Amino acid sequence: MKLNFQIHSIGLLKFSLFISSILIIAIYLIYRTSSWPFGIEALGCLVSLFIILLFIFLITLFRNRPIIFNSGKQISIGLTIGLLWTIEIGINNIIQPGLPLRDIIDNIFWAVIVILILLFSAIEAFKTRKISAGIITGFWNGTGSGAVACLTALVFIVFGMSLILKDPLNIKEWTDTYKNQQYTDMKVYFAYQTFAGALLHLTVLGSIMGVTLGVLGGLIGKALNYISIKKHSE
């Protein structure tokens, strides 16, 4: 049962990344800039596609190594945490609250996600007495949540552009700053703005933030375990 759970969690993460790679190709083909098929946007799509395929390759390569995949729990928790990013992205693009409410909502969701990853990392380190367990937990929590956030944003670009274009904040940004400059098409501009955010969630707010919180959680968990053992020995 535990092995099947691990396989399903890993498979779900890989599937979300694979769909994201397909959507990146779709974005490149649909939203064409004046420099298409080349230009900075094309390079961004290529680099992003490489990053996602690298994630898939590494997951496949190391999935049978217990030190990295001691269970599917960390990945499944990360994917579940990622649903919070989905809700936050949905609020911004469907409900479209104004400022400063939108920033407040974004900060609340980000804070909750940070606390959850830190908490799970500390718990794992406390139980195993290993800082490395906290780091691995943080990494997979962050990567899983980032993968869901990335997929959500890419889905909005390909299938929900009409919602993005109706956002009053986006309309103001386009009218005030970017109209008739580098981009002549509003949907192309916001496609690649949102695209950048999607990859930011996968990498910086996903894996990198996860490792950082994993280190901190690992130290906290290890310290609490040490204190607990010391108290029981007195």
N, C-alpha and C positions, 0 to 999 in steps of 0.2 A: 504493500500500500504506500509506504514511504517513498519507494523508488518510483512508483507510478506518479505520485504527486510531484516529485522532482522533475520527471520527464515532461509532464504536462506544463509545469511552470516555465521550464526552459523553452519548451516548444511555443508557448504563448508569447514569450518575450521575443523569440526569433521571428515569429509570424508578424508581430506588430512592427518590427524593424524592416521586415521584407516588404510589407505593405507601404511603409514609409518610403522605401527606395523606389517603388513603383510610382508613388505620388510625386516624388522629386522629378522623375523623368517626365511625368505629365505636366508639371508646372513649367519645366523648361520648354516643352513643346507648345503649351497653350499661351503663356505670357511672354511674348516676344518683344524684346527691346529693339531700339534702332540699330544696335550693333549685332543683333542675332544673325548667325548662330554662334558668334564669338562674344567677347566682352566679359566684364567682371561678373555679371550674373551667371553666365555660362560656366565660368570658372568656379563660382560659388556652388553651383549645382553639382559639378564634377567632384569637388572636394568633399561636399556633404555626402554624396553618394558613396565615395570611397570610405569615409568615416563609418557610415552605417554598415556597409559590407564588411568592414574590418571588425566591427562589433560582432556581427553574425559569425564570422570566421573564428574569432577568438572564443566565442561561446561554444561553438561546435568543437573546437580544438581541446578546450579544457573541461568540458562538461563531465568527464569521467574521473577527474582528479578531486578526491575528497577534501583536500585542503582548500579548494576554491568552491566546490559545490558540496558542502557537507549536508545540505538538504535543499529542497526547493522552497523552503519557508521564506528565506530572505527575498527571493525574486518575487514570490507571490505577494508578499507584503509591499514590496516596491510597486508592483503593478496596481495594487489596491490604493496605495497612497497617490499614485498617478491620477486616479479618478478625481481627486481634489483639484488637480491642475485642470482637468477637463471641465469641472464645474466652474472654476474661475474663468477659463477661456470662454466658456459658454455664456456666462454672465456678461462679460465684456462685449461679446459679439452679437448676442441675441437681445438681452435686456438693455445693454448699452447705457449704463448709468453715467451721469456727468461727473465733473470734477468738483470737489476733491473726493467724492464718495468712491469713485473708481479706484483711486490710489489707496484709499483706506481698505477697500475690499481686497485688492491685490496683496497688500502688506499682511492682512490677517491670514489669508490662505498660505502665503509664503511662510509666515511664522509658525503656523500649525504644522506644515510639512517639515520644517526644520526641527521642531520639537519632537515629532514622531520619529524621524530618522535618528536623531540623537538618542532618544529613549530606547529604541530597539537595539541600537548599537551598544549602548551601555548595558542593557539586559543580557545580551549575548556574551559580552565580555565578562560580566559578573558570573554568569552560569559556567562558562568554560575556563575562567581565570586566565584568559588570553586576550591581550590587546589586539592581536591580529584578527581575532574573531569579530571584534567590534569594527575593525577597518573593512573586513570583507562584507559584513552585514551592511555597513554604511554605503559601500560601493554598489552593492546589488539593489539596496533600497533606492539609492539615488538614480542608478541606471534604469531600473524598472519604472520608477515614477517619471523620469525624463523621457523614456521611450513612449509612454502613454501621452504625455503632454505634447511631444513632437508630432505624434500621429494625429492627435486632435487638431492641432494648428494646421497641419498639411491638409487634412480633410476640409477644414473651413476654406482654405485657399482654393481648392479644386471645386468644391461643391457649394460653398457658402459665400462666394464673393459678393453676391448681391447684398448680403447682410453687412459685410465689411464696408461696402460703398455707401450704405445708408447711415453709418455711424456718424453722428454730428461732430464728434471730435476729429474723425478722419477727414470729414469734409472741410472743417476749419483748417486743419493742418495742410491739406492740399491747396486750398484757396490762398492761404496766407503765405506759404513758403515755397511750395514745390511746383506749382502750375507753370507750365511753359519753360521749365528748366530742363534738367537731364531727362526727365520722363515726360512724355507728351500724353500718356494714357494713365489715368488715375488707377485703374485696376492693376496695371503692370507694376506701378510704384508700390501699392499696398500688398501685392502678391509677394514681392521680394522683401518688403519690410517684415511681413508676417513670417515669411520663410526664414529670415534671419533669427527671429524670435523662437521659431520651432527648434532650430539647431542649437540655439543658446540653452533652451530647456534640456535638451538631451545631453549636452556636454558640460557646460558651466554649472547650470542649476540642477543637473542630473549627476553625472559621474564624479565631476570634480568636487562639487559641494558634498556629495555623498561620502567621498573619501575623507574630506576635511572633517565632517561631522563624525565619521567613523573613528578617526584618530582621537578626537575629543571624547566621544562616547566610550571608546576602548579604554582610555586613561581613567575616566570616571568609574567605569565598571570594575576595572582592575583594582582601583583604589578602594572602592566600597567593599569588594570581596576581601581585600587585605584587612580592612578595618573589622569586617564581620568575623573573620577567622581569629584575629587577635583578641576580640572580645570574648569569643567562645573558649579561647585557651586560657583566659585569666581565671 
